[in-house]
């Protein structure tokens, strides 16, 4: 399903309300699924991905969010928050908080597909 998505954090720091409200959303297919690869604890990890709406093999439009949680839902949209993995530095895994403010988009109004700010 198509959603217009705005990231709510930059490098783990929450953006201001004004920055979030004025940001240009990225339109794509929001997918929530289990990630089975690379799991040391042998449990499924939930992930959120924003995929290009017309090209299935295209990379994600944003970095994957791990363990997303639905934090808020209104008539206008919903907020999911989780963590982004930024690789390893000096043997330590670097993770940052990330949130996505998501609003449903009618298929016919998806002329800004994949656009970014």
C-alpha positions in Angstrom: 0.0 0.0 0.0 1.3 3.5 -0.9 2.3 5.9 1.9 3.8 9.3 2.0 6.6 9.0 4.6 8.6 11.5 6.5 11.5 10.5 8.7 11.3 12.0 12.2 14.9 11.6 13.2 18.4 12.5 11.8 21.3 10.5 13.2 19.1 9.4 16.2 18.1 13.0 17.1 14.4 13.9 16.8 13.6 16.6 14.3 11.5 19.6 15.4 7.8 19.5 14.7 8.3 22.3 12.1 11.0 20.3 10.3 8.7 17.2 10.2 5.7 19.2 9.0 7.6 21.0 6.2 9.6 18.0 5.0 8.9 16.6 1.6 7.5 13.1 2.0 8.8 10.1 0.1 6.1 8.0 -1.5 6.5 4.3 -1.6 5.1 0.9 -0.6 5.4 0.4 3.2 6.2 -3.2 4.0 6.3 -4.7 7.5 7.7 -8.2 7.7 9.9 -10.6 9.5 13.6 -10.5 8.8 15.1 -14.0 9.2 18.7 -13.5 8.2 21.6 -12.8 10.5 19.6 -13.4 13.7 21.9 -14.7 16.5 19.0 -15.2 18.9 17.1 -17.4 16.5 14.0 -15.2 16.6 12.2 -13.4 13.8 12.9 -9.7 13.9 10.2 -7.4 12.6 11.4 -4.8 10.0 9.8 -1.9 8.2 10.9 -1.0 4.6 9.7 1.7 2.2 10.0 0.2 -1.2 9.8 1.8 -4.7 6.2 1.4 -5.7 6.8 0.3 -9.3 10.2 -1.5 -9.3 10.3 -4.6 -7.1 14.1 -5.1 -7.3 14.8 -1.4 -6.5 16.5 -0.8 -3.2 14.6 0.6 -0.3 13.9 4.3 -0.4 14.9 4.7 3.3 17.2 2.6 5.5 15.4 -0.4 7.0 13.9 0.1 10.5 14.3 -2.8 12.9 11.8 -3.7 15.5 9.3 -1.0 14.5 6.6 -0.1 17.0 3.3 1.7 16.2 3.6 4.7 18.6 0.7 6.9 17.5 -2.3 6.6 15.1 -4.7 9.4 14.1 -7.2 10.0 11.3 -4.3 11.7 9.4 -1.7 9.0 9.7 0.5 7.0 12.0 4.0 7.0 13.5 6.3 4.0 13.7 9.5 4.1 15.6 12.4 1.6 15.7 16.2 1.5 15.1 18.4 1.9 12.0 21.6 -0.1 11.9 24.6 1.9 10.7 27.2 -0.8 10.6 30.1 -1.4 13.0 32.8 1.0 14.2 35.6 -0.5 16.2 33.6 -3.8 16.7 30.6 -2.0 18.1 27.2 -2.0 16.3 26.0 1.5 15.7 22.2 1.9 16.0 20.1 5.0 15.9 16.5 5.7 16.7 14.4 6.4 13.6 10.7 7.2 13.2 8.5 7.4 10.1 5.3 9.6 10.0 3.1 7.8 7.4 0.1 8.9 5.6 -1.9 6.8 3.1 -1.7 7.9 -0.5 -4.4 7.2 -3.1 -2.9 5.2 -6.0 -4.1 7.8 -8.5 -2.2 10.7 -6.7 1.2 9.0 -6.6 2.8 11.3 -9.1 5.6 12.1 -6.6 6.6 8.5 -6.3 10.1 8.0 -4.8 10.6 11.8 -4.4 12.9 12.8 -1.6 13.6 16.1 0.1 
